[in-house]
Protein backbone atom coordinates (compact mmCIF):
# COMPACT_ATOMS: atom_id res chain seq x y z
CA UNK A 1 0.00 0.00 0.00
CA UNK A 2 1.53 3.34 -1.03
CA UNK A 3 1.97 6.31 1.26
CA UNK A 4 -0.90 8.30 -0.30
CA UNK A 5 -3.36 5.42 -0.02
CA UNK A 6 -2.28 4.69 3.56
CA UNK A 7 -2.90 8.30 4.52
CA UNK A 8 -6.36 8.22 2.92
CA UNK A 9 -7.30 5.03 4.77
CA UNK A 10 -6.11 6.54 8.03
CA UNK A 11 -8.27 9.64 7.49
CA UNK A 12 -11.32 7.50 6.75
CA UNK A 13 -10.76 5.48 9.95
CA UNK A 14 -10.54 8.68 11.99
CA UNK A 15 -13.75 10.00 10.38
CA UNK A 16 -15.59 6.76 11.16
CA UNK A 17 -14.52 6.82 14.77
CA UNK A 18 -15.50 10.46 15.11
CA UNK A 19 -18.91 9.80 13.54
CA UNK A 20 -19.51 6.93 15.92
CA UNK A 21 -18.79 9.20 18.87
CA UNK A 22 -21.16 11.98 17.76
CA UNK A 23 -23.88 9.62 16.51
CA UNK A 24 -24.17 10.70 12.84
CA UNK A 25 -23.44 8.89 9.59
CA UNK A 26 -20.21 9.46 7.84
CA UNK A 27 -19.99 10.93 4.38
CA UNK A 28 -16.45 10.34 3.29
CA UNK A 29 -14.98 13.27 1.44
CA UNK A 30 -13.79 12.81 -2.08
CA UNK A 31 -10.15 13.70 -2.10
CA UNK A 32 -7.11 12.94 -4.05
CA UNK A 33 -8.88 12.91 -7.46
CA UNK A 34 -8.77 16.25 -9.33
CA UNK A 35 -11.75 17.11 -11.57
CA UNK A 36 -11.08 16.51 -15.26
CA UNK A 37 -12.47 19.63 -16.97
CA UNK A 38 -12.30 17.97 -20.36
CA UNK A 39 -14.67 15.23 -19.24
CA UNK A 40 -17.13 17.78 -17.86
CA UNK A 41 -17.00 19.81 -21.09
CA UNK A 42 -17.51 16.70 -23.20
CA UNK A 43 -20.48 15.67 -21.06
CA UNK A 44 -22.04 19.14 -21.33
CA UNK A 45 -21.59 19.20 -25.09
CA UNK A 46 -23.08 15.74 -25.36
CA UNK A 47 -26.12 16.78 -23.32
CA UNK A 48 -26.63 19.93 -25.42
CA UNK A 49 -26.35 17.91 -28.60
CA UNK A 50 -28.89 15.39 -27.34
CA UNK A 51 -31.37 18.14 -26.47
CA UNK A 52 -30.93 19.81 -29.86
CA UNK A 53 -31.40 16.49 -31.66
CA UNK A 54 -34.52 15.83 -29.61
CA UNK A 55 -35.97 19.20 -30.69
CA UNK A 56 -35.20 18.54 -34.35
CA UNK A 57 -36.81 15.11 -34.21
CA UNK A 58 -39.90 16.51 -32.45
CA UNK A 59 -40.28 19.27 -35.06
CA UNK A 60 -39.90 16.73 -37.87
CA UNK A 61 -42.53 14.45 -36.36
CA UNK A 62 -44.93 17.38 -35.80
CA UNK A 63 -44.73 18.69 -39.36
CA UNK A 64 -47.76 18.14 -41.66
CA UNK A 65 -47.21 15.10 -43.79
CA UNK A 66 -47.17 15.96 -47.49
CA UNK A 67 -48.86 13.47 -49.79
CA UNK A 68 -46.38 11.23 -51.55
CA UNK A 69 -48.30 10.97 -54.81
CA UNK A 70 -51.18 12.64 -56.67
CA UNK A 71 -54.08 13.85 -54.56
CA UNK A 72 -57.61 12.86 -55.59
CA UNK A 73 -60.40 15.25 -54.57
CA UNK A 74 -63.96 14.23 -55.42
CA UNK A 75 -66.11 16.56 -53.30
CA UNK A 76 -65.85 19.80 -55.29
CA UNK A 77 -66.51 18.75 -58.87
CA UNK A 78 -68.65 16.27 -60.77
CA UNK A 79 -65.59 14.25 -61.69
CA UNK A 80 -62.69 13.53 -59.31
CA UNK A 81 -59.81 15.97 -59.49
CA UNK A 82 -56.37 14.40 -59.71
CA UNK A 83 -53.88 17.04 -58.57
CA UNK A 84 -50.09 16.89 -58.22
CA UNK A 85 -49.11 16.87 -54.56
CA UNK A 86 -46.66 19.73 -55.21
CA UNK A 87 -49.58 22.05 -56.03
CA UNK A 88 -51.30 21.58 -52.68
CA UNK A 89 -50.72 24.48 -50.30
CA UNK A 90 -52.50 22.85 -47.33
CA UNK A 91 -52.10 19.06 -47.66
CA UNK A 92 -54.19 18.39 -44.54
CA UNK A 93 -57.28 20.11 -45.95
CA UNK A 94 -57.04 18.31 -49.29
CA UNK A 95 -56.87 14.97 -47.49
CA UNK A 96 -60.24 15.49 -45.80
CA UNK A 97 -63.16 13.40 -47.00
CA UNK A 98 -65.23 16.46 -47.99
CA UNK A 99 -62.93 19.47 -48.16
CA UNK A 100 -64.70 22.83 -48.22
CA UNK A 101 -61.83 24.44 -50.10
CA UNK A 102 -58.55 23.62 -51.74
CA UNK A 103 -55.62 26.03 -51.90
CA UNK A 104 -53.27 25.50 -54.83
CA UNK A 105 -50.11 27.08 -56.19
CA UNK A 106 -50.04 26.11 -59.86
CA UNK A 107 -46.97 26.86 -61.99
CA UNK A 108 -47.94 28.89 -65.04
CA UNK A 109 -45.79 26.60 -67.15
CA UNK A 110 -47.89 23.56 -66.21
CA UNK A 111 -51.15 25.47 -66.45
CA UNK A 112 -50.57 26.89 -69.93
CA UNK A 113 -47.95 24.62 -71.48
CA UNK A 114 -45.74 27.66 -72.12
CA UNK A 115 -42.46 28.63 -70.50
CA UNK A 116 -43.91 31.22 -68.13
CA UNK A 117 -42.33 31.83 -64.71
CA UNK A 118 -44.27 32.23 -61.51
CA UNK A 119 -47.32 30.69 -59.89
CA UNK A 120 -51.05 31.19 -60.05
CA UNK A 121 -52.49 30.90 -56.55
CA UNK A 122 -55.95 29.34 -56.65
CA UNK A 123 -58.54 28.90 -53.92
CA UNK A 124 -61.29 26.53 -55.06
CA UNK A 125 -64.66 26.26 -53.28
CA UNK A 126 -68.10 25.00 -54.24
CA UNK A 127 -70.02 27.70 -56.09
CA UNK A 128 -73.18 28.88 -54.32
CA UNK A 129 -76.46 27.82 -55.89
CA UNK A 130 -77.69 31.33 -56.64
CA UNK A 131 -78.70 33.29 -59.67
CA UNK A 132 -75.98 34.44 -62.02
CA UNK A 133 -74.22 37.46 -60.49
CA UNK A 134 -73.88 40.80 -62.21
CA UNK A 135 -71.10 41.11 -64.74
CA UNK A 136 -67.92 42.76 -63.36
CA UNK A 137 -68.51 45.82 -65.58
CA UNK A 138 -71.93 46.37 -63.99
CA UNK A 139 -70.83 45.44 -60.49
CA UNK A 140 -68.06 48.06 -60.48
CA UNK A 141 -69.76 50.63 -62.74
CA UNK A 142 -70.31 53.27 -60.04
CA UNK A 143 -66.63 53.18 -59.04
CA UNK A 144 -65.15 53.55 -62.56
CA UNK A 145 -64.11 56.52 -64.62
CA UNK A 146 -65.39 56.93 -68.16
CA UNK A 147 -61.98 56.03 -69.58
CA UNK A 148 -61.72 52.67 -71.35
CA UNK A 149 -58.46 51.52 -72.94
CA UNK A 150 -58.43 48.46 -75.23
CA UNK A 151 -55.30 46.31 -75.00
CA UNK A 152 -53.69 44.05 -77.59
CA UNK A 153 -54.31 40.90 -75.53
CA UNK A 154 -58.09 41.23 -75.83
CA UNK A 155 -58.63 42.97 -72.51
CA UNK A 156 -60.21 46.34 -71.79
CA UNK A 157 -58.63 48.40 -69.03
CA UNK A 158 -60.88 50.55 -66.86
CA UNK A 159 -59.71 52.86 -64.09
CA UNK A 160 -61.23 53.24 -60.65
CA UNK A 161 -62.02 56.75 -59.45
CA UNK A 162 -60.04 58.34 -56.62
CA UNK A 163 -61.78 58.12 -53.27
CA UNK A 164 -63.49 54.81 -54.03
CA UNK A 165 -62.73 51.56 -52.15
CA UNK A 166 -60.76 50.40 -55.21
CA UNK A 167 -58.54 53.46 -55.61
CA UNK A 168 -55.06 52.38 -56.69
CA UNK A 169 -56.34 49.52 -58.83
CA UNK A 170 -57.27 49.03 -62.47
CA UNK A 171 -60.01 46.74 -63.74
CA UNK A 172 -59.32 44.47 -66.72
CA UNK A 173 -62.29 43.05 -68.59
CA UNK A 174 -62.43 40.38 -71.27
CA UNK A 175 -65.11 40.30 -73.95
CA UNK A 176 -66.85 43.54 -73.10
CA UNK A 177 -68.31 43.24 -69.62
CA UNK A 178 -65.88 40.66 -68.27
CA UNK A 179 -68.40 37.88 -67.74
CA UNK A 180 -65.82 35.26 -68.73
CA UNK A 181 -62.80 36.90 -67.15
CA UNK A 182 -62.07 40.03 -65.14
CA UNK A 183 -59.24 41.02 -62.81
CA UNK A 184 -58.43 43.87 -60.46
CA UNK A 185 -54.72 44.71 -60.39
CA UNK A 186 -52.77 47.11 -58.19
CA UNK A 187 -51.30 50.06 -60.08
CA UNK A 188 -48.42 50.58 -57.64
CA UNK A 189 -45.79 48.31 -56.14
CA UNK A 190 -47.21 45.81 -53.67
CA UNK A 191 -45.46 43.64 -51.04
CA UNK A 192 -46.25 40.47 -53.03
CA UNK A 193 -45.91 41.18 -56.76
CA UNK A 194 -46.96 37.60 -57.57
CA UNK A 195 -50.36 38.40 -56.02
CA UNK A 196 -50.90 41.88 -57.46
CA UNK A 197 -53.98 40.79 -59.43
CA UNK A 198 -57.20 39.32 -58.08
CA UNK A 199 -59.74 37.50 -60.22
CA UNK A 200 -62.85 35.52 -59.33
CA UNK A 201 -64.29 33.14 -61.89
CA UNK A 202 -66.65 30.21 -61.96
CA UNK A 203 -65.95 26.93 -63.74
CA UNK A 204 -68.90 24.55 -63.59
CA UNK A 205 -69.81 24.01 -59.94
CA UNK A 206 -66.57 25.51 -58.61
CA UNK A 207 -65.76 29.09 -57.64
CA UNK A 208 -62.11 30.00 -58.16
CA UNK A 209 -60.35 32.90 -56.51
CA UNK A 210 -57.12 33.66 -58.38
CA UNK A 211 -54.03 35.61 -57.39
CA UNK A 212 -51.24 36.24 -59.89
CA UNK A 213 -48.68 38.72 -61.16
CA UNK A 214 -49.74 41.59 -63.42
CA UNK A 215 -47.04 40.38 -65.82
CA UNK A 216 -49.24 37.35 -66.55
CA UNK A 217 -52.22 39.41 -67.75
CA UNK A 218 -51.27 38.93 -71.44
CA UNK A 219 -51.59 35.16 -70.81
CA UNK A 220 -55.05 35.39 -69.25
CA UNK A 221 -56.71 33.37 -72.02
CA UNK A 222 -54.24 30.48 -71.81
CA UNK A 223 -54.45 30.48 -68.01
CA UNK A 224 -58.25 30.46 -68.09
CA UNK A 225 -58.27 27.61 -70.60
CA UNK A 226 -55.98 25.61 -68.31
CA UNK A 227 -58.29 26.16 -65.35
CA UNK A 228 -61.33 25.14 -67.40
CA UNK A 229 -59.58 21.92 -68.41
CA UNK A 230 -58.61 21.24 -64.81
CA UNK A 231 -61.91 22.02 -63.07
CA UNK A 232 -64.42 21.57 -65.89
CA UNK A 233 -66.85 18.68 -66.15
CA UNK A 234 -64.94 17.20 -69.09
CA UNK A 235 -61.22 16.34 -68.81
Secondary structure, DSSP 8 states (H G I E B T S, - for coil): --HHHHHHHHHHHHHHHHHHHHT--------S----HHHHHHHHHHHHHHHHHHHHHHHHHHS----SS-EEE-SSSSS-EEE-GGGBS-HHHHTSTT-SEEEEEEEHHHHHSS---SEEEEEEEE--S------HHHHTGGGEEEEEEE-TTSEEEEEE-TTSTTTTEEEEEETTT-SS-EEEEESS--S-GGG-EEEEEEETTEEEEEEE-GGGGGGHHHHHHHHHHHHSS--
